Structure formats: C-alpha cells, structure tokens
Amino acid sequence: MSRGLQALASYTFSHSIDNASTDAFATYVNTPGGGSYQKIDRGDSDFDIRQAFTAGVTYDLPASGAQKFVRAAFGGWSLDSFILAQSAPPDDLMGAFYFGPGGTALNPRPNVNPGVTLVLYGSQYPGGKIFNSAAFSEPTPGTQGNFGRNVLRGFDAVQVDVAFQRQFHLTEKMGLRFRAEFFNLFNHPNFGNPNNDLTSPLFGHSTQTLASSLGSGGAFGGFNPLYQIGGPRSIQLALKLQF
C-alpha cells in the first residue's frame, strides 16, 4: 500500500444446503437417508459457515535515515499479522443409534418438546451457552424425530496471529532470518461445537477447544490441533539460514 505496508482482506457470505454432506468412513454413523428422508434431511450443510472475514497485514518497520546504531538495532525488522473471524458452524443433534436393514448404524434426530427453550445462555456455561436437554426427547426406536437437520449452531471463532521477523545479511549470498510467531495472541477462547448426543450426560455442553474439535489427523480428523485455528495461545521461534 505505502511505505512498506501491505494488506489483504476478504469477506465471504455464503450458504450451502444439502441432504448429506459426506459419505466418508469417519461418519459411518448417519441419520436415516434415502426415500422420503431426503426431504427431511435437507438443511444447512455440515460445513456451512455463513460469514467469514480474514485479513493479513505485513509492515516493514522503517529504519532508513536513522542513525547508524539505530539502523543496526532495528533495521530489517518486519511485522506480519493474520486476523480471522467467522460465524458458527451447524451442530446436528442425534439420539440413540440403532441398526437398520443390512446392519447399517443409524442415528435418528430427536423430537422437539413444544414450548421449551432450545438454547440456554449464561456465563456459567462454556462459551456462554448450552443446548437445553429438556427441549428434546428420544423418538420411537427405528423412526426419525421431528427436529430438523443442522438447525442449531455452535460458536463463532475469532483469532489474531502476529509474527515479528528480522533478516540478517551475512554475505552477498547468505542470510539469516529470525522469526517469532504468536498464534492466538490475545488467548481468545474458541469453543468446539456442543456435544450433540442426546444420550450423553454432557449433551449440549462444549467440552473442548475449537482446535481439538476439528480433529487430530488420520481417517477421523484433520491436522494436529497444534496447527488448527481455535487453540490456546502458543509461541514459536524459528531461525532459518538462507543461501
């Protein structure tokens, strides 16, 4: 943009709707599908993030024109930052699973108890809210409940990452780069989706950070939580020789 300052920002508004978001082995326990259930299962996709904002800023700290010892101490430094803010993903509620034809494991959604608040809010709850277990009841075994798919949402996510780095020119062809990185600089708490299993004593409560809830590698998850968004503040120091 100007004087060593660069910035890139984006905002996305989206809405994805389907009747099944994945057929991966990791989700072999599913809601009943096919036939008349296709219309019943139609709802927001599991990955539907309605709003997302990201921004990246890089600033080369000025040192030109300063005295020689000032340039030696502060020259070559730069600041990088990344900001993420996104709305909450859906959370699909499930009752007790049963085995359908062919031995397929199925997880029907619960029934809604009329006149009962679906979500309870308060500072005593992780993330400030829980799903109200009193608002739901188990459907008749072998049937689908009347609660829609992916109706409730988990928690928003906000994170600021910052890095400081300095380039040392050792020779004409060799340099040394030092970098200090701070992930989730302000240690902002980000929560994973509340427990969606109506049969669990922890139903409706978030029991882990967003980073841990996103998986831990392998067939059942993604990156190691250390490399996911939504974890506690962490600091990394790096030294790289370039030639």
C-alpha positions, -999 to 999 in steps of 0.1 A, spaced: 0 0 0 26 25 11 60 27 28 64 -10 33 28 -16 43 9 -44 26 -26 -56 34 -51 -81 20 -86 -86 34 -117 -106 23 -152 -111 35 -174 -140 24 -211 -145 28 -222 -180 18 -249 -205 23 -247 -242 15 -277 -266 16 -278 -303 11 -293 -335 25 -260 -352 32 -226 -335 34 -203 -365 34 -201 -403 29 -167 -407 44 -159 -437 66 -153 -413 95 -191 -406 96 -203 -442 92 -230 -435 118 -255 -414 99 -291 -402 101 -315 -423 81 -313 -414 44 -329 -422 11 -365 -422 0 -388 -399 20 -359 -390 43 -342 -370 16 -366 -341 21 -365 -345 59 -327 -343 59 -325 -312 37 -308 -284 56 -277 -264 61 -245 -283 51 -222 -296 79 -196 -272 66 -219 -241 62 -200 -211 76 -224 -182 68 -199 -153 73 -161 -153 73 -136 -124 74 -99 -127 71 -72 -100 69 -34 -102 65 -11 -72 71 27 -70 66 47 -40 76 84 -34 71 95 -13 100 112 19 88 148 24 98 163 43 68 175 78 75 181 69 112 215 70 129 238 40 122 234 23 156 195 27 152 196 10 118 218 -17 132 194 -24 160 160 -20 142 168 -23 105 154 -53 87 125 -60 111 90 -66 98 56 -73 113 31 -99 99 -4 -104 113 -34 -125 104 -69 -119 116 -98 -144 114 -134 -140 123 -161 -164 113 -197 -173 122 -207 -206 140 -210 -239 121 -241 -261 124 -244 -289 150 -267 -318 141 -284 -333 172 -286 -371 175 -305 -396 196 -296 -432 204 -283 -451 173 -299 -483 161 -291 -508 134 -312 -507 103 -315 -532 74 -282 -548 64 -267 -539 98 -263 -501 89 -259 -480 120 -283 -451 120 -286 -420 143 -321 -405 142 -326 -369 154 -347 -363 185 -382 -349 188 -388 -314 200 -408 -307 231 -431 -278 223 -428 -246 243 -393 -254 258 -363 -231 250 -338 -248 228 -307 -229 239 -298 -217 274 -274 -187 278 -253 -177 307 -217 -171 319 -218 -204 338 -217 -223 306 -186 -230 284 -187 -204 256 -218 -188 272 -245 -212 261 -257 -248 261 -283 -268 242 -313 -274 266 -317 -312 271 -352 -306 284 -362 -294 249 -357 -327 232 -368 -363 236 -359 -396 220 -381 -407 191 -397 -441 189 -370 -466 182 -365 -471 144 -381 -437 135 -368 -403 127 -375 -374 151 -392 -342 140 -362 -319 148 -346 -306 116 -310 -313 105 -283 -288 114 -308 -263 129 -287 -253 159 -253 -236 157 -221 -239 177 -198 -210 184 -182 -181 164 -144 -181 161 -121 -152 164 -83 -153 163 -54 -129 158 -19 -142 149 12 -120 149 48 -126 138 80 -105 141 109 -113 119 143 -99 110 166 -106 81 203 -105 87 226 -102 56 257 -122 64 273 -122 30 262 -113 -5 247 -148 -10 239 -158 26 213 -145 50 198 -154 84 162 -150 92 148 -149 128 111 -152 133 89 -151 164 53 -162 159 24 -157 183 -8 -178 175 -40 -166 191 -21 -136 205 -48 -125 229 -56 -161 240 -92 -156 230 -112 -187 240 -127 -205 210 -150 -235 216 -158 -265 196 -194 -275 189 -215 -286 219 -220 -324 224 -248 -334 201 -255 -368 216 -288 -367 234 -279 -399 254 -247 -383 268 -247 -367 302 -227 -339 286 -253 -332 259 -254 -296 249 -221 -287 265 -189 -278 247 -161 -299 262 -131 -289 241 -115 -261 222 -122 -255 186 -87 -267 176 -92 -300 193 -127 -305 179 -115 -302 144 -97 -335 146 -63 -349 152 -52 -365 119 -59 -398 102 -93 -410 90 -112 -394 118 -99 -358 116 -77 -332 101 -45 -315 111 -29 -319 146 -47 -294 169 -14 -275 171 -19 -265 135 -56 -257 137 -73 -224 145 -90 -220 178 -64 -233 202 -49 -215 232 -21 -190 227 11 -206 215 45 -192 206 70 -204 181 106 -193 175 124 -201 142 159 -194 128 165 -201 91 198 -199 72 192 -189 36 219 -194 9 
